[in-house]
Amino acid sequence: MVSPPDLDVIEKKVCNAFYKDDQLATLGYSSGDLGLELVRYFMGGLWLGGNVYLTSTKVIFELNALNKLFHSGNYGVEISLVDISQVIVVKPALGFKIVQLMIPQGDFKIRVKGAKEFASLIEETRAKAN
């Protein structure tokens, strides 16, 4: 994966990305922490902190330094804008809104401040990419 700062970054935001249990299993995830495993069990996955980058062709997520320290493996995600079929803003009961990207593999969710504006920017950039 190319480092986002080397690309044409339109927007960078601090966020949390949701990794479903099946994604975590594929990455070989194991915390060994009972409390964290209970959270994972009840949520069906984990929210991991990092940065999301929007470029003219992709949405890229990378873990932040702290999560890289605690989670070995490649948790980076690159989604081509042409693969996104829909961008949805979800309002949870608590916390920041969630941007849900519908892609051929299912979906990818990011919790980010200014979700509605970021989702609109993804849509605008996506329209230019097609």
DSSP file (Angstrom, degrees, kcal/mol; ACC not computed):
  #  RESIDUE AA STRUCTURE BP1 BP2  ACC     N-H-->O    O-->H-N    N-H-->O    O-->H-N    TCO  KAPPA ALPHA  PHI   PSI    X-CA   Y-CA   Z-CA
    1    1 A M              0   0    0      0, 0.0     2,-0.2     0, 0.0    75,-0.0   0.000 360.0 360.0 360.0 135.1    0.0    0.0    0.0
    2    2 A V        -     0   0    0      1,-0.1     5,-0.1     2,-0.0     0, 0.0  -0.558 360.0-103.8 -76.3 139.2    1.3    3.4   -0.9
    3    3 A S    >   -     0   0    0     -2,-0.2     3,-2.2     1,-0.1     4,-0.4  -0.484  27.5-131.4 -64.8 125.9    1.7    5.8    2.0
    4    4 A P  G >  S+     0   0    0      0, 0.0     3,-2.2     0, 0.0     5,-0.2   0.824 103.3  63.3 -51.4 -39.0   -1.3    8.3    1.8
    5    5 A P  G 3  S+     0   0    0      0, 0.0     4,-0.1     0, 0.0    -2,-0.1   0.767  99.1  57.6 -60.3 -19.5    1.0   11.4    2.3
    6    6 A D  G <  S+     0   0    0     -3,-2.2     2,-0.1     2,-0.1    -3,-0.1   0.570 101.6  71.5 -82.4  -9.2    2.6   10.4   -1.1
    7    7 A L  S <  S-     0   0    0     -3,-2.2     2,-1.8    -4,-0.4    -4,-0.0  -0.415 103.8 -85.9-100.5 176.9   -0.8   10.6   -2.8
    8    8 A D        -     0   0    0     -2,-0.1    48,-0.6     2,-0.0     2,-0.4  -0.581  52.7-165.2 -82.9  77.5   -3.1   13.4   -3.8
    9    9 A V  E     +A   55   0A   0     -2,-1.8    46,-0.3    -5,-0.2     3,-0.1  -0.521  19.4 178.2 -74.0 122.2   -4.9   13.7   -0.5
   10   10 A I  E    S+     0   0A   0     44,-3.4     2,-0.3    -2,-0.4    45,-0.2   0.837  73.0   3.0 -87.0 -40.7   -8.1   15.7   -0.7
   11   11 A E  E     -A   54   0A   0     43,-1.5    43,-2.9     2,-0.0     2,-0.4  -0.992  58.3-165.6-150.2 138.8   -9.1   15.2    3.0
   12   12 A K  E     +A   53   0A   0     -2,-0.3     2,-0.4    41,-0.2    41,-0.2  -0.994  16.5 177.7-124.2 133.2   -7.6   13.5    6.0
   13   13 A K  E     -A   52   0A   0     39,-2.6    39,-3.0    -2,-0.4     2,-0.4  -0.992  31.7-122.2-137.1 144.6   -9.6   12.8    9.1
   14   14 A V  E     +A   51   0A   0     -2,-0.4    99,-0.5    37,-0.2     2,-0.3  -0.675  53.9 145.4 -77.0 136.1   -9.0   11.1   12.4
   15   15 A C  E     -AB  50 112A   0     35,-2.5    35,-2.6    -2,-0.4     2,-0.4  -0.906  48.6-111.8-156.1 179.6  -11.5    8.3   12.8
   16   16 A N  E     -AB  49 111A   0     95,-1.8    95,-3.2    -2,-0.3     2,-0.4  -0.990  27.6-153.6-122.4 137.6  -12.4    4.8   14.0
   17   17 A A  E     -AB  48 110A   0     31,-2.9    31,-2.9    -2,-0.4     2,-0.6  -0.908  14.0-128.4-112.7 142.0  -13.0    2.0   11.6
   18   18 A F  E     -AB  47 109A   0     91,-2.3     2,-0.6    -2,-0.4    91,-0.5  -0.786  18.8-166.9 -94.0 123.6  -15.2   -1.0   12.3
   19   19 A Y  E     -A   46   0A   0     27,-3.0    27,-2.2    -2,-0.6    89,-0.1  -0.947  16.5-139.3-108.7 118.2  -13.7   -4.4   11.7
   20   20 A K  E  >  -A   45   0A   0     -2,-0.6     4,-2.4    25,-0.2     3,-0.4  -0.281  27.9-103.7 -70.4 160.8  -16.2   -7.2   11.8
   21   21 A D  H  > S+     0   0    0     23,-1.9     4,-2.6     1,-0.2     5,-0.2   0.877 121.6  52.7 -53.4 -42.8  -15.3  -10.5   13.4
   22   22 A D  H  > S+     0   0    0     22,-0.2     4,-1.9     1,-0.2    -1,-0.2   0.866 109.6  49.1 -66.4 -34.1  -14.7  -12.3   10.1
   23   23 A Q  H  > S+     0   0    0     -3,-0.4     4,-1.6     2,-0.2    -1,-0.2   0.914 112.1  48.6 -67.0 -42.9  -12.3   -9.5    9.0
   24   24 A L  H  <>S+     0   0    0     -4,-2.4     5,-2.8     1,-0.2     4,-0.3   0.893 110.1  51.7 -64.1 -39.8  -10.4   -9.8   12.3
   25   25 A A  H ><5S+     0   0    0     -4,-2.6     3,-1.3     1,-0.2    -1,-0.2   0.904 107.3  52.8 -63.6 -41.2  -10.2  -13.6   12.0
   26   26 A T  H 3<5S+     0   0    0     -4,-1.9    -1,-0.2     1,-0.3    -2,-0.2   0.854 108.9  50.4 -61.4 -34.8   -8.8  -13.2    8.5
   27   27 A L  T 3<5S-     0   0    0     -4,-1.6    -1,-0.3    -5,-0.1    -2,-0.2   0.486 117.1-115.5 -82.6  -2.7   -6.1  -10.9    9.9
   28   28 A G  T < 5 +     0   0    0     -3,-1.3    -3,-0.2    -4,-0.3    -2,-0.1   0.785  50.0 179.8  75.7  27.6   -5.3  -13.4   12.7
   29   29 A Y      < +     0   0    0     -5,-2.8     2,-0.3    -6,-0.1    -1,-0.2  -0.375  13.5 159.1 -67.9 137.0   -6.5  -11.1   15.4
   30   30 A S        -     0   0    0     -2,-0.1     7,-0.0     1,-0.1    -5,-0.0  -0.839  16.0-177.4-156.2 120.0   -6.3  -12.2   19.0
   31   31 A S        -     0   0    0     -2,-0.3     3,-0.1     2,-0.1    -1,-0.1   0.862  20.2-151.2 -89.3 -36.7   -6.3   -9.8   22.0
   32   32 A G        +     0   0    0      1,-0.2     2,-0.6     2,-0.1    -1,-0.0   0.490  61.0 117.7  76.4   0.8   -5.9  -12.2   24.9
   33   33 A D     >  -     0   0    0      1,-0.2     4,-2.4     2,-0.0    -1,-0.2  -0.911  56.9-154.2-106.2 118.1   -7.8   -9.6   27.0
   34   34 A L  H  > S+     0   0    0     -2,-0.6     4,-2.1     1,-0.2     5,-0.2   0.893  94.1  50.9 -59.8 -43.5  -11.1  -10.8   28.4
   35   35 A G  H  > S+     0   0    0      1,-0.2     4,-2.0     2,-0.2    -1,-0.2   0.917 112.6  46.0 -61.4 -43.9  -12.7   -7.4   28.6
   36   36 A L  H  > S+     0   0    0      1,-0.2     4,-2.5     2,-0.2    -1,-0.2   0.875 110.9  53.1 -66.9 -37.9  -11.8   -6.6   25.0
   37   37 A E  H  X S+     0   0    0     -4,-2.4     4,-2.4     2,-0.2    -1,-0.2   0.856 107.8  51.2 -66.7 -34.6  -13.0  -10.0   23.8
   38   38 A L  H  X S+     0   0    0     -4,-2.1     4,-2.5     2,-0.2     5,-0.2   0.914 110.4  48.5 -67.4 -42.6  -16.4   -9.4   25.5
   39   39 A V  H  X S+     0   0    0     -4,-2.0     4,-2.2     1,-0.2     6,-0.3   0.942 112.8  48.8 -60.2 -47.1  -16.7   -6.0   23.8
   40   40 A R  H  X>S+     0   0    0     -4,-2.5     4,-1.6     1,-0.2     5,-1.3   0.905 110.8  51.2 -59.1 -43.3  -15.8   -7.7   20.5
   41   41 A Y  H  <5S+     0   0    0     -4,-2.4    -1,-0.2     1,-0.2    -2,-0.2   0.936 113.5  42.5 -61.7 -48.6  -18.4  -10.4   21.1
   42   42 A F  H  <5S+     0   0    0     -4,-2.5    -1,-0.2     1,-0.2    -2,-0.2   0.795 120.6  41.6 -72.4 -28.1  -21.3   -8.1   21.9
   43   43 A M  H  <5S-     0   0    0     -4,-2.2    -1,-0.2     2,-0.3    -2,-0.2   0.605 104.5-124.8 -92.9 -13.0  -20.5   -5.6   19.0
   44   44 A G  T  <5S+     0   0    0     -4,-1.6   -23,-1.9    -5,-0.2     2,-0.3   0.720  83.5   1.3  75.5  19.9  -19.6   -8.3   16.4
   45   45 A G  E   <S-A   20   0A   0     -5,-1.3     2,-0.3    -6,-0.3    -2,-0.3  -0.975  86.6 -82.6 160.3-165.4  -16.2   -6.7   15.9
   46   46 A L  E     -A   19   0A   0    -27,-2.2   -27,-3.0    -2,-0.3     2,-0.6  -0.976  19.6-130.6-135.8 148.0  -14.0   -3.9   17.1
   47   47 A W  E     -A   18   0A   0     -2,-0.3     2,-0.4   -29,-0.2   -29,-0.2  -0.876  29.5-166.3 -92.1 124.4  -13.6   -0.2   16.4
   48   48 A L  E     -A   17   0A   0    -31,-2.9   -31,-2.9    -2,-0.6     2,-0.1  -0.947  15.5-125.6-116.5 135.2  -10.0    0.6   15.7
   49   49 A G  E     +A   16   0A   0     -2,-0.4    15,-1.9   -33,-0.2     2,-0.3  -0.450  51.5 105.8 -81.0 148.2   -8.6    4.2   15.7
   50   50 A G  E     -AC  15  63A   0    -35,-2.6   -35,-2.5    13,-0.3     2,-0.4  -0.917  61.7 -62.9 180.0-151.8   -6.6    5.7   12.9
   51   51 A N  E     -AC  14  62A   0     11,-2.6    11,-2.3    -2,-0.3     2,-0.4  -0.968  29.9-152.4-127.0 141.6   -6.8    8.1   10.0
   52   52 A V  E     -AC  13  61A   0    -39,-3.0   -39,-2.6    -2,-0.4     2,-0.4  -0.950  12.3-163.2-113.7 136.3   -8.9    8.0    6.9
   53   53 A Y  E     -AC  12  60A   0      7,-3.1     7,-2.8    -2,-0.4     2,-0.6  -0.956   6.8-156.7-119.2 134.1   -7.6    9.7    3.7
   54   54 A L  E     +AC  11  59A   0    -43,-2.9   -44,-3.4    -2,-0.4   -43,-1.5  -0.960  19.9 173.7-108.4 122.9   -9.7   10.6    0.7
   55   55 A T  E     -A    9   0A   0      3,-2.9   -46,-0.2    -2,-0.6    26,-0.0  -0.581  51.0 -91.2-113.4-177.9   -7.8   10.9   -2.6
   56   56 A S  S    S+     0   0    0    -48,-0.6     3,-0.1    -2,-0.2   -47,-0.1   0.646 125.2  21.0 -70.3 -12.3   -9.1   11.5   -6.1
   57   57 A T  S    S+     0   0    0      1,-0.2    24,-2.8   -49,-0.1    25,-0.4   0.547 122.3  32.2-129.1 -13.8   -9.3    7.7   -6.6
   58   58 A K  E     - D   0  80A   0     22,-0.3    -3,-2.9    23,-0.1     2,-0.5  -0.943  53.9-134.9-145.8 160.4   -9.5    6.0   -3.2
   59   59 A V  E     -CD  54  79A   0     20,-2.4    20,-2.8    -2,-0.3     2,-0.4  -0.993  35.0-169.4-110.8 127.6  -10.6    6.0    0.4
   60   60 A I  E     -CD  53  78A   0     -7,-2.8    -7,-3.1    -2,-0.5     2,-0.4  -0.969  10.3-167.0-124.8 133.2   -7.7    4.8    2.5
   61   61 A F  E     +CD  52  77A   0     16,-2.8    16,-2.2    -2,-0.4     2,-0.4  -0.972   8.6 177.0-118.4 134.5   -7.7    3.8    6.2
   62   62 A E  E     -C   51   0A   0    -11,-2.3   -11,-2.6    -2,-0.4    14,-0.1  -0.995  32.1-111.0-132.4 142.2   -4.6    3.3    8.3
   63   63 A L  E     -C   50   0A   0     -2,-0.4   -13,-0.3   -13,-0.2     2,-0.1  -0.311  35.9-113.7 -63.3 151.1   -4.3    2.5   12.0
   64   64 A N     >  -     0   0    0    -15,-1.9     4,-2.2     1,-0.1     5,-0.2  -0.327  36.1 -95.1 -77.8 172.4   -2.8    5.2   14.3
   65   65 A A  H  > S+     0   0    0      1,-0.2     4,-1.6     2,-0.2     5,-0.1   0.871 123.1  52.6 -59.4 -40.6    0.5    4.7   16.0
   66   66 A L  H  > S+     0   0    0      1,-0.2     4,-1.4     2,-0.2    -1,-0.2   0.926 111.4  45.1 -63.8 -44.8   -1.0    3.4   19.2
   67   67 A N  H  > S+     0   0    0      1,-0.2     4,-2.2     2,-0.2    -1,-0.2   0.847 108.8  56.8 -68.8 -32.9   -3.1    0.8   17.5
   68   68 A K  H  < S+     0   0    0     -4,-2.2    -1,-0.2     1,-0.2    -2,-0.2   0.856 105.4  53.6 -62.5 -33.3   -0.1   -0.3   15.3
   69   69 A L  H  < S+     0   0    0     -4,-1.6    -1,-0.2    -5,-0.2    -2,-0.2   0.883 118.0  33.8 -67.0 -39.1    1.7   -0.9   18.6
   70   70 A F  H  < S+     0   0    0     -4,-1.4     2,-0.5     1,-0.2    -2,-0.2   0.638 116.1  55.6 -94.2 -16.0   -1.1   -3.2   20.0
   71   71 A H     <  -     0   0    0     -4,-2.2    -1,-0.2    -5,-0.1     2,-0.2  -0.918  69.4-158.7-125.0 107.1   -2.3   -4.9   16.7
   72   72 A S        +     0   0    0     -2,-0.5     2,-0.2    -3,-0.1    -3,-0.1  -0.510  54.5  49.3 -80.2 153.4    0.3   -6.7   14.6
   73   73 A G  S    S-     0   0    0     -2,-0.2     2,-0.9    -5,-0.1    -2,-0.1  -0.434  98.4 -57.1 108.8 174.7   -0.5   -7.3   10.9
   74   74 A N        +     0   0    0     -2,-0.2    -2,-0.1     1,-0.1   -12,-0.0  -0.821  49.7 164.2 -98.4 104.2   -1.8   -5.1    8.1
   75   75 A Y        +     0   0    0     -2,-0.9    -1,-0.1    -4,-0.2     2,-0.0   0.309  35.3 125.9 -99.2   6.0   -5.1   -3.5    9.1
   76   76 A G        -     0   0    0    -14,-0.1     2,-0.4   -16,-0.0   -14,-0.2  -0.352  43.8-158.7 -66.9 145.8   -4.9   -0.9    6.3
   77   77 A V  E     -D   61   0A   0    -16,-2.2   -16,-2.8    -2,-0.0     2,-0.4  -0.994  10.2-172.3-129.9 132.5   -7.8   -0.7    3.9
   78   78 A E  E     -D   60   0A   0     -2,-0.4     2,-0.5   -18,-0.2   -18,-0.2  -0.993   5.6-176.2-123.1 125.6   -7.9    0.8    0.4
   79   79 A I  E     -D   59   0A   0    -20,-2.8   -20,-2.4    -2,-0.4     2,-0.2  -0.977  22.5-133.7-124.5 120.1  -11.2    1.2   -1.4
   80   80 A S  E >   -D   58   0A   0     -2,-0.5     3,-1.5   -22,-0.2     4,-0.5  -0.486  17.3-130.2 -68.0 137.7  -11.3    2.4   -4.9
   81   81 A L  G >  S+     0   0    0    -24,-2.8     3,-1.1     1,-0.3    -1,-0.1   0.829 107.6  60.0 -60.5 -31.5  -14.0    5.1   -5.4
   82   82 A V  G 3  S+     0   0    0    -25,-0.4    -1,-0.3     1,-0.2   -24,-0.1   0.707  99.5  58.2 -70.8 -17.3  -15.4    3.3   -8.4
   83   83 A D  G <  S+     0   0    0     -3,-1.5     2,-0.6    20,-0.0    -1,-0.2   0.570  83.6  96.6 -85.7  -9.4  -16.1    0.2   -6.1
   84   84 A I    <   +     0   0    0     -3,-1.1    19,-0.2    -4,-0.5     3,-0.1  -0.715  46.6 177.8 -84.7 119.1  -18.3    2.3   -3.8
   85   85 A S        +     0   0    0     17,-2.7     2,-0.3    -2,-0.6    -1,-0.2   0.737  67.4   5.5 -91.0 -25.0  -22.0    1.8   -4.7
   86   86 A Q  E     -E  102   0A   0     16,-0.9    16,-2.8     2,-0.0     2,-0.5  -0.985  55.0-148.9-159.1 145.9  -23.4    3.9   -2.0
   87   87 A V  E     -E  101   0A   0     -2,-0.3     2,-0.4    14,-0.2    14,-0.2  -0.985  24.4-176.3-119.4 121.3  -22.4    6.3    0.9
   88   88 A I  E     -E  100   0A   0     12,-2.6    12,-3.4    -2,-0.5     2,-0.6  -0.930  19.9-145.9-121.5 139.5  -24.7    6.3    3.9
   89   89 A V  E     -E   99   0A   0     -2,-0.4     2,-0.4    10,-0.2    10,-0.2  -0.932  19.8-164.1-104.1 122.7  -24.5    8.4    7.0
   90   90 A V  E     -E   98   0A   0      8,-3.2     8,-3.0    -2,-0.6    25,-0.1  -0.895  11.1-146.8-109.9 132.7  -25.8    6.5   10.1
   91   91 A K        -     0   0    0     -2,-0.4     6,-0.1     6,-0.2     5,-0.1  -0.867  19.2-158.8 -99.4 107.1  -26.7    8.2   13.3
   92   92 A P        -     0   0    0      0, 0.0     3,-0.1     0, 0.0     5,-0.0  -0.290  30.8-108.0 -77.3 170.3  -25.9    5.9   16.3
   93   93 A A  S    S+     0   0    0      1,-0.1     2,-0.3    -2,-0.0    -2,-0.0   0.863 103.5  21.3 -64.7 -35.9  -27.5    6.3   19.7
   94   94 A L  S    S+     0   0    0      2,-0.1    -1,-0.1     0, 0.0     2,-0.0  -0.957 108.4   8.5-132.3 149.6  -24.2    7.7   21.1
   95   95 A G  S    S-     0   0    0     -2,-0.3     2,-0.0    -3,-0.1     0, 0.0  -0.210  96.0 -16.0  86.5-171.2  -21.2    9.3   19.7
   96   96 A F  S    S-     0   0    0      1,-0.1    17,-0.1    -5,-0.1    -2,-0.1  -0.257  75.0 -95.6 -68.5 155.4  -20.2   10.6   16.2
   97   97 A K        -     0   0    0     15,-0.3    15,-1.5    -6,-0.1     2,-0.4  -0.250  39.3-124.7 -66.0 161.5  -22.2    9.7   13.1
   98   98 A I  E     -EF  90 111A   0     -8,-3.0    -8,-3.2    13,-0.2     2,-0.6  -0.921   6.5-145.8-116.1 134.4  -20.9    6.8   11.0
   99   99 A V  E     -EF  89 110A   0     11,-3.1    11,-2.3    -2,-0.4     2,-0.6  -0.897  18.9-163.0 -96.6 120.6  -20.1    6.9    7.3
  100  100 A Q  E     -EF  88 109A   0    -12,-3.4   -12,-2.6    -2,-0.6     2,-0.6  -0.925   2.4-159.5-109.5 119.0  -20.9    3.5    5.8
  101  101 A L  E     -EF  87 108A   0      7,-3.0     7,-1.7    -2,-0.6     2,-0.6  -0.873   9.8-145.8 -99.5 119.5  -19.4    2.7    2.4
  102  102 A M  E     +EF  86 107A   0    -16,-2.8   -17,-2.7    -2,-0.6   -16,-0.9  -0.765  31.0 165.3 -87.2 122.0  -21.2    0.0    0.5
  103  103 A I  E >   - F   0 106A   0      3,-1.8     3,-2.3    -2,-0.6   -19,-0.1  -0.833  53.1 -94.3-132.2 166.5  -18.7   -2.0   -1.5
  104  104 A P  T 3  S+     0   0    0      0, 0.0     3,-0.1     0, 0.0   -20,-0.1   0.813 124.0  53.7 -54.9 -31.4  -18.8   -5.4   -3.4
  105  105 A Q  T 3  S-     0   0    0      1,-0.1     2,-0.4     3,-0.0    -3,-0.0   0.530 127.7 -91.8 -81.0  -4.7  -17.4   -7.2   -0.3
  106  106 A G  E <  S- F   0 103A   0     -3,-2.3    -3,-1.8     2,-0.0     2,-0.3  -0.898  71.5 -36.4 135.6-106.6  -20.1   -5.8    1.9
  107  107 A D  E     - F   0 102A   0     -2,-0.4     2,-0.4    -5,-0.2    -5,-0.2  -0.971  35.3-148.3-150.1 165.9  -19.5   -2.5    3.7
  108  108 A F  E     - F   0 101A   0     -7,-1.7    -7,-3.0    -2,-0.3     2,-0.4  -0.985  19.8-158.9-138.1 126.6  -16.8   -0.5    5.5
  109  109 A K  E     -BF  18 100A   0    -91,-0.5   -91,-2.3    -2,-0.4     2,-0.4  -0.882  10.0-177.3-114.2 136.8  -17.8    1.8    8.4
  110  110 A I  E     -BF  17  99A   0    -11,-2.3   -11,-3.1    -2,-0.4     2,-0.6  -0.999  17.7-147.1-130.1 134.4  -15.9    4.8    9.8
  111  111 A R  E     +BF  16  98A   0    -95,-3.2   -95,-1.8    -2,-0.4     2,-0.3  -0.889  36.8 159.4 -98.5 121.2  -16.9    6.9   12.8
  112  112 A V  E >   -B   15   0A   0    -15,-1.5     3,-0.8    -2,-0.6   -15,-0.3  -0.996  46.0-108.2-148.2 144.9  -15.8   10.4   12.2
  113  113 A K  T 3  S+     0   0    0    -99,-0.5   -99,-0.1    -2,-0.3     5,-0.0  -0.564 109.9  24.1 -70.2 135.3  -16.5   14.0   13.3
  114  114 A G  T 3> S+     0   0    0     -2,-0.3     4,-2.5     3,-0.1    -1,-0.3   0.862  78.1 162.2  75.8  36.8  -18.2   15.8   10.5
  115  115 A A  H <>  +     0   0    0     -3,-0.8     4,-3.0     1,-0.2     5,-0.2   0.879  67.9  53.0 -58.9 -42.9  -19.5   12.6    9.0
  116  116 A K  H  > S+     0   0    0      1,-0.2     4,-2.0     2,-0.2    -1,-0.2   0.925 113.1  43.3 -62.3 -44.9  -22.2   14.2    6.8
  117  117 A E  H  > S+     0   0    0      2,-0.2     4,-2.2     1,-0.2    -1,-0.2   0.892 114.8  50.0 -66.9 -40.3  -19.8   16.6    5.2
  118  118 A F  H  X S+     0   0    0     -4,-2.5     4,-2.3     2,-0.2    -2,-0.2   0.905 109.8  51.0 -66.1 -40.4  -17.2   13.9    4.7
  119  119 A A  H  X S+     0   0    0     -4,-3.0     4,-2.4     1,-0.2    -1,-0.2   0.904 110.1  50.1 -62.6 -41.2  -19.8   11.6    3.1
  120  120 A S  H  X S+     0   0    0     -4,-2.0     4,-2.6    -5,-0.2    -1,-0.2   0.899 109.4  51.1 -63.0 -40.8  -20.8   14.4    0.8
  121  121 A L  H  X S+     0   0    0     -4,-2.2     4,-2.5     2,-0.2     5,-0.2   0.891 109.2  50.6 -64.9 -39.2  -17.1   15.0   -0.2
  122  122 A I  H  X S+     0   0    0     -4,-2.3     4,-2.8     2,-0.2    -2,-0.2   0.937 111.3  49.0 -61.5 -45.8  -16.7   11.3   -0.9
  123  123 A E  H  X S+     0   0    0     -4,-2.4     4,-2.3     2,-0.2    -2,-0.2   0.921 112.2  47.5 -60.3 -45.6  -19.8   11.4   -3.1
  124  124 A E  H  X S+     0   0    0     -4,-2.6     4,-1.5     2,-0.2    -1,-0.2   0.922 115.1  45.2 -61.6 -45.2  -18.6   14.5   -5.0
  125  125 A T  H  X S+     0   0    0     -4,-2.5     4,-1.6     1,-0.2    -2,-0.2   0.885 111.6  53.3 -66.9 -38.9  -15.1   13.0   -5.5
  126  126 A R  H  X S+     0   0    0     -4,-2.8     4,-1.3    -5,-0.2    -1,-0.2   0.891 105.6  53.8 -61.9 -41.5  -16.7    9.6   -6.5
  127  127 A A  H  < S+     0   0    0     -4,-2.3    -1,-0.2     1,-0.2    -2,-0.2   0.867 109.6  48.2 -63.1 -36.8  -18.8   11.4   -9.2
  128  128 A K  H  < S+     0   0    0     -4,-1.5    -1,-0.2     1,-0.2    -2,-0.2   0.825 108.6  54.8 -71.6 -31.2  -15.7   13.0  -10.7
  129  129 A A  H  <        0   0    0     -4,-1.6    -2,-0.2     1,-0.2    -1,-0.2   0.759 360.0 360.0 -74.6 -25.0  -13.9    9.6  -10.7
  130  130 A N     <        0   0    0     -4,-1.3    -1,-0.2    -5,-0.1    -2,-0.2   0.462 360.0 360.0 -84.6 360.0  -16.6    7.8  -12.7
